[in-house]
Amino acid sequence: MPVTVIVGAQWGDEGKGKVVDLLAEEAQVVVRYQGGNNAGHTIENERGHFALHLVPSGICNPDTLAVIGNGVVVDPSALRLEIDELETKGVSTANLKISGNAHLIMPYHILLDKVRETSLGSKKIGTTKRGIGPAYADKMARVGIRMQDLLDEKIFHQKVQAAMRSKADILRLVYDQNVSGLEADCDRYLQMAETLRPYIADTSLLLWRAVRAGQSILFEGAQGTMLDIDHGTYPFVTSSNPVAGFACVGSGIGPTSIDEVWGICKAYCTRVGEGPFPSELFNETGRYLRDQGHEYGTTTGRERRCGWLDLVALRYAVRVNGLTGLCITKLDVLNGLDEIGVCTSYRCGTDSYVEMPPHQSTFHHATPVYEKLPGWKGDISGVRRWDDLPHEAQAYLERVQDEAGCPIVLVSVGPHRDQTIRTD
């Protein structure tokens, strides 16, 4: 396996965890390169069911090096709990490494996230309120706390105290918050963070050596293309760059090291939180997709909004990520439908768009133009070969492949690792 980036091609929740867990059997290194514990990857294998939020999905393979890159923001309390849960279930984290340049999420980040989102009222963005945005803001303002600061206890405490005092003033004076317990919360986080010292490493150097040695490396993105801070449906986006190009920035390797970019795409569409979603279904079919697909957020438990596959958004994801392969997940959820819709273009007023509209106001008011394809009957969860899929399912996938302009390399027909059709 070459050096491959796995990226979400929709609004996140596409099934990246399962694909990475599957491919990690062949990979020697798996790298998480952005986001925080606002993301969740669910994997099921012979070891059990795991909901991962910060630890890379390849952790279940004891021969795979699992790396949390510099582009990730780390909640030390959340990571400590995740490590402990894995160890309790018999999964070793001895192969986990965290970049010393990764920034920490602190209690004041979480509190700021909550009060800012609440203050927006009806204009809320839909944040998970886990402090991701404020932590990235501090990183860009050059006042953040990094994992490597843990290695100098005196400097670490000085930095935390200075940052905490300034945030406490904002919380108290601007948002009228009681901050009397903030120092105790920070002390608790410091204790958690200090237990992570053995995991800190120069991960950029580790990855450079792995590339030089010809090892197989998987880069695991969180969220999805349409939630990218630069290329997504701004401002209803995440606070980082899930697109494939950020794999290099968020890990510390050069772009010439990347060989393949695979986009993960559900056979339909979902979105969690606020923001435009042209192909959303508000009818019985939308509820059917939610129930059949168990569409509830891994991290938040929120119901996901469901709709038909949006080919306009998919073409956009192929373009901005430079996708070389598509992985279609949850094809089995479409079992039993008489017909299946695909959004082939948007209409806004008298204008039609087959590519992503260049202005967000146009996208916010876009009406989907659907084409209906025949569905199929019967359970496909046991299918392992393309030729054994129903003719209608093959035709559906071929249409998606042609419209996206990118070959399908993998099809998932169930949540388990072995419920997969490889075509690459």
C-alpha positions in Angstrom: 0.0 0.0 0.0 1.4 3.5 -0.9 1.0 6.6 1.2 -2.7 7.3 1.1 -4.9 10.1 2.5 -8.5 9.1 3.6 -10.8 12.1 3.5 -14.5 12.6 4.0 -16.2 13.6 0.7 -19.4 14.9 2.3 -20.4 16.5 5.6 -18.5 14.0 7.8 -19.8 10.8 9.3 -19.2 8.9 6.0 -17.7 5.8 7.6 -14.0 6.8 7.5 -13.3 4.9 10.7 -14.3 1.5 9.2 -12.3 2.1 6.0 -9.2 3.1 7.9 -9.6 0.2 10.3 -9.9 -2.1 7.3 -6.9 -0.7 5.5 -4.8 -0.5 8.7 -4.4 -4.2 8.4 -2.0 -3.4 5.5 -0.6 -0.2 6.9 2.4 0.3 9.1 1.4 3.9 10.1 -1.9 5.6 10.6 -2.0 9.3 11.1 -4.8 11.6 12.4 -3.9 15.1 11.0 -6.6 17.6 12.1 -9.7 18.2 14.2 -10.3 17.3 17.8 -12.7 15.2 19.9 -15.5 16.8 18.0 -15.2 14.0 15.6 -16.0 10.3 16.1 -15.1 7.2 14.1 -17.0 4.1 14.9 -15.2 0.8 14.1 -16.3 -2.8 14.6 -13.9 -5.8 14.4 -13.1 -9.0 16.1 -12.0 -7.1 19.2 -15.4 -5.4 19.6 -17.1 -2.1 19.0 -15.1 1.1 19.4 -16.1 4.8 19.2 -12.8 6.7 18.7 -12.6 10.5 18.9 -8.8 11.3 19.0 -6.9 8.0 18.7 -6.4 7.0 15.1 -8.6 4.1 13.8 -5.6 1.9 13.2 -4.9 1.5 16.9 -6.5 -2.0 17.0 -3.6 -3.3 14.9 -0.7 -3.9 17.3 1.8 -3.7 14.4 0.6 -0.3 13.3 2.1 3.0 14.6 -0.8 5.3 15.5 0.1 9.0 15.3 -1.8 12.1 16.4 -0.3 14.9 14.3 0.5 18.5 15.0 -2.7 19.6 13.2 -4.9 18.0 15.9 -6.1 19.9 19.0 -6.0 17.5 22.0 -8.4 17.5 25.0 -6.1 15.7 27.5 -9.1 14.6 29.7 -10.9 13.1 26.7 -7.7 11.4 25.3 -6.9 10.0 28.7 -10.4 8.4 29.0 -10.1 7.1 25.5 -6.7 5.5 26.1 -8.0 3.9 29.4 -11.1 2.5 27.7 -9.0 0.9 24.9 -6.6 -0.6 27.4 -9.6 -1.9 29.4 -10.9 -3.7 26.3 -7.5 -5.3 25.7 -6.2 -2.9 23.0 -2.7 -1.7 23.7 -1.8 2.0 23.2 1.9 1.4 23.4 2.1 2.2 19.6 0.4 5.6 20.1 2.5 8.8 19.5 1.4 12.4 19.9 3.1 15.3 18.1 4.8 17.7 20.5 3.5 20.5 18.3 -0.2 19.5 18.8 -2.2 22.1 20.8 -4.1 21.4 24.0 -7.8 22.1 24.6 -8.2 23.5 28.1 -11.4 24.0 30.2 -11.6 27.7 29.4 -11.7 26.8 25.7 -14.7 24.6 26.3 -16.5 27.2 28.4 -15.9 29.9 25.8 -17.2 27.6 23.1 -20.4 27.0 25.0 -21.2 30.6 25.9 -20.4 31.9 22.5 -22.6 29.4 20.8 -25.5 30.1 23.2 -25.1 33.8 22.7 -25.7 33.4 19.0 -29.3 32.3 19.5 -31.1 31.5 16.3 -27.8 32.2 14.4 -25.9 29.4 16.1 -23.3 27.5 14.0 -23.9 24.1 15.4 -20.6 23.6 17.3 -20.2 20.5 19.5 -19.2 22.9 22.3 -16.0 20.9 23.0 -13.6 23.9 22.8 -12.2 23.1 19.3 -12.7 26.5 17.8 -11.3 28.5 20.7 -8.3 26.2 20.9 -7.5 26.8 17.2 -8.1 30.5 17.7 -5.4 30.6 20.4 -3.1 28.6 18.2 -3.4 31.2 15.4 -3.1 34.0 18.0 0.1 32.4 19.2 -1.0 32.0 22.8 -1.8 28.3 22.7 -0.5 25.6 24.9 1.3 22.7 23.1 2.0 19.1 24.1 5.7 19.8 24.2 5.2 22.4 26.9 4.4 19.4 29.2 8.1 18.6 29.0 9.1 21.8 30.9 6.8 21.8 34.0 7.7 25.3 35.1 7.1 26.9 31.7 3.9 24.8 31.2 2.3 26.0 34.4 3.3 29.7 33.7 1.7 29.5 30.3 -1.5 27.9 31.5 -1.9 30.4 34.4 -1.4 33.4 32.0 -3.9 32.0 29.5 -6.4 31.1 32.1 -6.4 34.5 33.7 -7.0 36.3 30.4 -9.8 33.9 29.4 -11.4 34.2 32.9 -11.6 38.0 32.5 -13.4 37.6 29.2 -15.8 35.0 30.6 -16.6 37.1 33.6 -16.8 40.5 32.1 -18.2 39.8 28.7 -20.4 36.7 29.3 -21.2 37.1 33.0 -19.9 33.7 33.8 -19.0 32.3 37.2 -15.3 31.3 36.8 -14.6 30.4 40.5 -14.0 26.8 39.6 -11.9 27.4 36.5 -8.5 27.1 38.2 -9.5 23.7 39.8 -10.7 22.5 36.4 -7.4 23.5 34.8 -5.4 21.8 37.6 -7.4 18.6 36.8 -6.6 18.9 33.1 -2.9 19.4 33.9 -2.9 16.2 35.9 -4.5 14.4 32.9 -2.1 16.0 30.5 1.0 15.1 32.5 0.1 11.4 32.2 0.4 11.8 28.4 4.1 12.6 28.5 5.3 9.1 27.5 3.3 9.4 24.2 4.9 12.7 23.1 7.3 12.4 20.1 8.7 14.2 17.1 6.1 12.6 14.9 7.2 14.6 11.8 10.6 12.9 12.0 9.0 9.5 12.6 6.8 10.0 9.5 9.7 11.2 7.4 11.7 8.1 8.3 8.7 5.9 7.5 8.3 7.5 4.1 12.0 7.1 3.4 11.8 3.4 4.4 8.9 2.9 1.9 6.4 2.0 4.7 2.7 2.1 4.0 1.0 5.1 5.6 -2.6 6.1 6.0 -3.7 9.6 6.8 -7.0 9.8 8.5 -9.1 13.0 8.2 -11.9 13.9 10.5 -15.2 15.5 9.5 -15.6 16.1 5.7 -14.9 18.3 2.8 -18.1 20.3 3.1 -17.1 21.2 6.7 -13.7 22.5 5.8 -13.0 25.9 7.2 -11.8 27.2 3.8 -13.7 25.1 1.3 -16.9 24.1 3.2 -20.3 25.7 3.7 -18.9 28.6 5.8 -19.7 29.6 8.5 -21.4 26.3 9.2 -18.1 24.4 9.2 -15.5 23.0 11.6 -12.5 24.9 12.8 -9.9 23.0 10.8 -9.1 21.8 7.3 -10.3 18.2 6.7 -9.4 18.4 3.0 -6.5 16.1 1.8 -4.1 19.0 1.2 -3.9 19.6 5.0 -2.6 16.1 5.6 0.9 17.4 4.9 0.5 20.5 7.0 -1.1 18.7 9.9 1.5 16.0 10.0 4.8 17.5 8.9 5.6 15.7 5.6 5.9 17.1 2.1 3.2 16.9 -0.6 5.4 14.8 -2.9 5.1 12.0 -0.4 1.4 11.5 -1.0 0.6 8.7 -3.6 -3.2 8.2 -3.3 -6.2 10.2 -2.0 -9.4 8.2 -1.3 -12.7 10.0 -0.6 -15.3 8.3 1.6 -18.9 8.9 0.5 -22.1 7.4 1.8 -24.5 6.0 -0.8 -26.8 8.9 0.4 -26.1 12.1 2.3 -26.2 13.1 6.0 -25.3 16.2 7.9 -25.2 17.0 11.7 -25.9 20.5 13.0 -26.8 23.7 11.3 -26.2 24.9 7.8 -27.4 24.4 4.2 -28.1 20.9 3.0 -29.8 21.0 -0.5 -30.7 17.3 -0.8 -32.2 16.9 2.7 -35.4 14.9 2.9 -38.1 15.9 5.3 -40.4 13.0 4.5 -40.8 9.3 5.3 -37.8 8.4 3.1 -35.6 10.7 5.1 -36.7 9.0 8.3 -36.2 5.6 6.6 -32.6 6.5 5.8 -32.0 7.7 9.4 -33.5 4.5 11.0 -31.9 2.0 8.6 -28.6 3.7 8.7 -28.6 4.3 12.5 -27.8 7.9 11.8 -26.9 9.4 15.1 -23.7 11.2 15.8 -20.9 9.1 17.4 -19.6 12.0 19.4 -22.8 14.0 20.2 -25.6 11.5 19.7 -27.5 14.1 17.7 -29.9 12.9 14.9 -28.3 13.3 11.5 -30.2 15.1 8.8 -30.6 12.7 5.9 -31.1 13.1 2.1 -30.3 11.7 -1.3 -26.7 11.6 -2.6 -25.6 15.0 -3.8 -23.5 14.6 -6.9 -22.8 18.3 -7.1 -21.1 18.3 -3.7 -19.4 15.0 -4.6 -17.9 16.4 -7.8 -16.6 19.3 -5.7 -15.0 17.0 -3.2 -13.3 15.1 -6.0 -11.9 18.4 -7.4 -10.7 20.1 -4.2 -9.1 16.9 -2.7 -7.7 15.6 -6.0 -9.4 12.2 -5.3 -7.9 9.2 -7.0 -10.5 6.7 -5.6 -14.0 6.7 -4.1 -15.1 4.4 -1.2 -18.9 4.1 -1.1 -20.3 3.2 2.3 -23.7 2.1 3.6 -24.9 0.9 0.3 -27.0 -1.7 2.2 -29.1 1.1 3.8 -30.7 1.6 0.4 -32.0 -2.0 0.4 -35.7 -2.3 -0.3 -36.4 1.1 -1.8 -38.4 1.1 -5.0 -36.4 4.0 -6.4 -33.4 6.0 -5.4 -32.8 9.7 -6.0 -29.6 11.4 -6.9 -29.1 15.2 -7.0 -27.5 15.9 -10.3 -27.6 19.7 -10.3 -29.0 22.7 -8.4 -31.4 25.4 -9.5 -31.5 28.9 -8.0 -34.0 31.2 -9.7 -33.4 30.8 -13.4 -29.9 29.6 -13.1 -28.7 25.9 -13.1 -25.5 24.6 -11.5 -23.8 21.3 -12.1 -20.8 22.5 -10.1 -20.7 24.1 -6.7 -22.1 27.6 -6.8 -19.3 30.2 -6.3 -21.3 32.3 -3.8 -22.6 31.0 -0.5 -26.0 32.8 -0.8 -26.6 30.9 -4.0 -25.8 27.6 -2.3 -28.0 28.5 0.7 -31.0 28.9 -1.6 -30.2 26.1 -4.0 -33.0 23.7 -5.0 -31.9 20.1 -5.8 -32.7 18.7 -9.3 -33.2 15.0 -8.9 -32.9 12.0 -11.2 -34.6 8.8 -10.0 -32.9 5.4 -10.4 -34.4 1.9 -9.8 -33.9 0.4 -6.4 -33.3 -3.2 -5.5 -34.9 -5.8 -3.2 -33.1 -8.2 -0.9 -30.3 -8.1 1.6 -26.8 -7.3 0.1 -24.9 -7.3 3.4 -23.4 -10.8 2.6 -22.2 -9.8 -0.9 -18.4 -9.7 -1.2 -18.0 -9.5 -5.0 -19.1 -6.6 -7.3 -20.6 -9.1 -9.8 -22.8 -10.5 -7.1 -24.5 -7.2 -6.4 -28.0 -6.8 -7.9 -27.9 -5.3 -11.3 -29.7 -2.2 -10.1 -27.1 -1.7 -7.4 -24.3 -2.0 -9.9 -26.0 0.5 -12.2 -26.4 2.9 -9.3 -22.7 2.7 -8.4 -21.6 3.1 -12.0 -23.7 6.2 -12.4 -22.1 7.7 -9.2 -18.7 6.8 -10.5 -19.3 8.4 -13.9 -20.8 11.5 -12.5 -18.1 12.0 -10.0 -15.3 11.3 -12.5 -13.5 9.1 -10.0 -13.2 5.3 -9.9 -14.9 3.4 -7.0 -12.2 1.4 -5.2 -14.3 0.0 -2.3 -17.9 -0.6 -1.4 -19.2 -1.1 2.1 -22.3 -3.2 2.6 -22.4 -3.3 6.4 -20.6 -2.0 9.6 -18.2 -4.9 10.1 -14.8 -5.0 8.6 -15.4 -8.0 6.4 -18.6 -6.5 4.9 -16.7 -4.9 2.1 -16.2 -5.3 -1.6 -12.8 -4.3 -2.9 -12.5 -3.2 -6.5 -9.0 -1.5 -6.5 
